[in-house]
């Protein structure tokens, strides 16, 4: 299961740029090469899993939004690397994403799969149990 899709990559890049990075055939009409994009996504997801597996079962399901964005960022960086294009912006984005993954592995950041649901009305949801009392009124009578 991939953590992001080509649509997620298009949120990071405009479609024409994505075509330029993935279309290795250059035959009209130019299109996004899904296989090249899938390879970049798979490489990104492997890096994510290598960090996330230290604290979470992988693959992550459902995919948290933070992971979807990290996967797309890493995949775009890999697409630039495949074409031997040096982009300072994407290199910095890659480094920031890897630093976030290191923080995830170290437990300094947490994953959330969505907004936190509001607490239920009518109680705190806390249940407490205790051991049986050692000293009761009946046991202490006559002392």
Sine and cosine of phi, psi and omega as CSV:
sin_phi,cos_phi,sin_psi,cos_psi,sin_omega,cos_omega
0.00,0.00,0.82,-0.57,0.01,-1.00
-0.99,0.14,0.56,-0.83,0.00,-1.00
-0.99,0.13,-0.30,0.95,0.08,-1.00
-0.59,-0.80,0.13,-0.99,-0.03,-1.00
-0.81,-0.58,0.09,-1.00,0.08,-1.00
-0.88,0.48,-0.57,0.82,0.06,-1.00
-0.87,0.49,-0.61,0.79,0.04,-1.00
-0.93,0.38,-0.58,0.82,0.06,-1.00
-0.91,0.41,-0.59,0.80,0.01,-1.00
-0.93,0.36,-0.29,0.96,0.10,-0.99
-0.98,0.22,-0.35,0.94,0.01,-1.00
-1.00,-0.07,-0.52,0.86,-0.04,-1.00
-0.76,-0.65,0.42,-0.91,0.15,-0.99
-0.97,0.24,0.37,-0.93,-0.11,-0.99
-0.85,0.53,-0.65,0.76,-0.02,-1.00
-0.89,0.46,-0.68,0.74,0.02,-1.00
-0.91,0.41,-0.63,0.77,0.04,-1.00
-0.90,0.44,-0.62,0.78,0.07,-1.00
-0.89,0.45,-0.71,0.71,0.01,-1.00
-0.86,0.50,-0.59,0.81,-0.03,-1.00
-0.98,0.19,-0.43,0.90,-0.08,-1.00
-0.95,-0.30,-0.47,0.88,-0.09,-1.00
-0.98,0.19,0.98,-0.18,-0.03,-1.00
-1.00,-0.01,-0.19,0.98,-0.03,-1.00
-1.00,0.04,-0.57,0.82,0.01,-1.00
0.87,0.49,0.54,0.84,0.08,-1.00
-0.99,-0.15,0.71,-0.70,0.05,-1.00
-0.91,0.42,0.53,-0.85,-0.19,0.98
-0.98,0.22,0.66,-0.75,-0.01,-1.00
-0.94,0.33,0.72,-0.70,0.00,-1.00
-0.68,-0.74,0.24,-0.97,0.09,-1.00
-0.95,0.31,0.81,-0.58,0.06,-1.00
-0.99,0.15,0.97,-0.26,-0.08,-1.00
-0.87,0.49,-0.55,0.83,-0.02,-1.00
-0.93,0.38,-0.66,0.75,0.03,-1.00
-0.91,0.41,-0.69,0.73,0.03,-1.00
-0.89,0.46,-0.67,0.74,0.00,-1.00
-0.90,0.44,-0.60,0.80,0.04,-1.00
-0.90,0.44,-0.69,0.73,0.02,-1.00
-0.91,0.42,-0.65,0.76,0.02,-1.00
-0.91,0.42,-0.68,0.73,0.00,-1.00
-0.89,0.46,-0.64,0.77,0.03,-1.00
-0.91,0.42,-0.66,0.75,0.04,-1.00
-0.90,0.44,-0.70,0.71,-0.04,-1.00
-0.91,0.41,-0.57,0.82,0.05,-1.00
-0.90,0.44,-0.64,0.77,0.05,-1.00
-0.91,0.41,-0.67,0.74,0.03,-1.00
-0.87,0.49,-0.75,0.67,-0.02,-1.00
-0.88,0.47,-0.59,0.81,-0.02,-1.00
-0.90,0.44,-0.50,0.86,0.05,-1.00
-1.00,0.04,-0.72,0.70,-0.08,-1.00
-0.92,0.40,-0.50,0.87,-0.06,-1.00
-0.90,0.44,-0.28,0.96,0.03,-1.00
-0.94,0.35,-0.38,0.92,-0.04,-1.00
-0.74,-0.67,-0.25,0.97,-0.09,-1.00
-0.70,-0.71,0.53,-0.85,0.11,-0.99
-0.93,0.36,0.68,-0.73,0.00,-1.00
-0.89,-0.46,0.46,-0.89,-0.01,1.00
-0.94,0.34,0.49,-0.87,-0.03,-1.00
-0.96,0.29,0.85,-0.53,-0.02,-1.00
-0.56,-0.83,0.89,-0.46,0.06,1.00
-0.95,0.30,0.34,-0.94,-0.04,-1.00
-0.99,0.16,0.89,-0.46,0.07,-1.00
-0.90,0.43,0.53,-0.85,-0.01,-1.00
-0.84,0.54,-0.61,0.79,0.02,-1.00
-0.87,0.49,-0.66,0.75,0.00,-1.00
-0.93,0.36,-0.62,0.78,0.04,-1.00
-0.86,0.51,-0.70,0.71,0.01,-1.00
-0.93,0.38,-0.66,0.75,0.03,-1.00
-0.89,0.45,-0.69,0.73,0.00,-1.00
-0.87,0.49,-0.70,0.72,0.00,-1.00
-0.90,0.43,-0.66,0.75,0.02,-1.00
-0.88,0.47,-0.73,0.68,0.01,-1.00
-0.90,0.44,-0.65,0.76,0.00,-1.00
-0.89,0.45,-0.67,0.74,0.02,-1.00
-0.89,0.45,-0.65,0.76,0.07,-1.00
-0.86,0.51,-0.70,0.71,0.00,-1.00
-0.89,0.45,-0.61,0.80,0.05,-1.00
-0.88,0.47,-0.65,0.76,0.06,-1.00
-0.90,0.44,-0.67,0.75,-0.03,-1.00
-0.91,0.42,-0.63,0.77,0.03,-1.00
-0.85,0.52,-0.57,0.82,-0.02,-1.00
-1.00,-0.04,0.12,0.99,-0.02,-1.00
0.84,0.55,0.64,0.77,0.03,-1.00
-0.97,-0.23,0.83,-0.56,0.00,-1.00
-1.00,-0.05,0.94,-0.35,0.03,-1.00
-0.88,-0.48,0.92,-0.40,-0.01,-1.00
-0.88,0.48,-0.64,0.77,0.01,-1.00
-0.87,0.50,-0.76,0.65,-0.04,-1.00
-0.96,0.28,-0.50,0.87,0.08,-1.00
-0.91,0.42,-0.69,0.72,0.02,-1.00
-0.91,0.41,-0.66,0.75,0.05,-1.00
-0.88,0.47,-0.65,0.76,0.05,-1.00
-0.88,0.48,-0.74,0.67,-0.01,-1.00
-0.88,0.47,-0.65,0.76,0.04,-1.00
-0.90,0.44,-0.66,0.75,0.00,-1.00
-0.90,0.43,-0.68,0.73,0.02,-1.00
-0.91,0.41,-0.61,0.79,0.05,-1.00
-0.90,0.44,-0.64,0.77,0.06,-1.00
-0.89,0.45,-0.66,0.75,0.03,-1.00
-0.90,0.43,-0.61,0.80,0.07,-1.00
-0.89,0.45,-0.65,0.76,0.04,-1.00
-0.91,0.42,-0.61,0.80,0.06,-1.00
-0.89,0.46,-0.72,0.69,0.00,-1.00
-0.89,0.45,-0.56,0.83,-0.01,-1.00
-0.99,0.11,-0.13,0.99,0.00,-1.00
0.99,0.10,0.23,0.97,0.01,-1.00
-0.99,0.13,-0.31,0.95,0.12,-0.99
-0.77,-0.63,0.42,-0.91,-0.02,-1.00
-0.88,-0.48,0.47,-0.89,0.09,-1.00
-1.00,0.02,0.59,-0.81,0.16,-0.99
-0.74,-0.67,0.63,-0.78,-0.04,-1.00
-1.00,-0.07,0.13,0.99,0.01,-1.00
0.32,-0.95,-0.10,-0.99,0.01,-1.00
-0.91,0.41,0.52,-0.85,0.02,-1.00
-0.95,0.31,0.79,-0.62,-0.01,-1.00
-0.94,0.35,0.51,-0.86,0.02,-1.00
-0.93,0.38,0.47,-0.88,0.01,-1.00
-0.91,0.41,0.50,-0.87,0.02,-1.00
-0.95,0.33,0.56,-0.83,0.02,-1.00
-0.98,0.18,0.49,-0.87,0.10,-0.99
0.99,-0.11,0.13,0.99,0.02,-1.00
0.20,-0.98,0.15,-0.99,-0.02,-1.00
-1.00,-0.02,-0.28,0.96,-0.05,-1.00
0.99,0.14,0.11,0.99,-0.02,-1.00
-1.00,-0.09,0.74,-0.67,0.07,-1.00
-0.88,-0.47,0.72,-0.69,-0.01,-1.00
-0.85,-0.53,0.59,-0.81,0.12,-0.99
-0.76,-0.65,0.44,-0.90,0.00,-1.00
-0.62,-0.79,0.34,-0.94,0.06,-1.00
-0.94,0.33,0.32,-0.95,0.03,-1.00
-0.89,0.46,0.59,-0.81,-0.03,-1.00
-0.91,0.41,0.67,-0.74,0.04,-1.00
-0.99,0.13,-0.71,0.71,-0.03,-1.00
-0.95,-0.32,0.91,-0.41,0.06,-1.00
-0.88,-0.48,0.16,-0.99,0.03,-1.00
-0.86,0.51,-0.68,0.73,-0.03,-1.00
-0.91,0.42,-0.65,0.76,-0.03,-1.00
-0.95,0.32,-0.43,0.90,-0.05,-1.00
-1.00,-0.05,-0.09,1.00,0.02,-1.00
-0.89,0.45,0.73,-0.68,0.03,-1.00
1.00,-0.05,-0.06,1.00,0.04,-1.00
-0.99,0.12,0.00,0.00,0.00,0.00
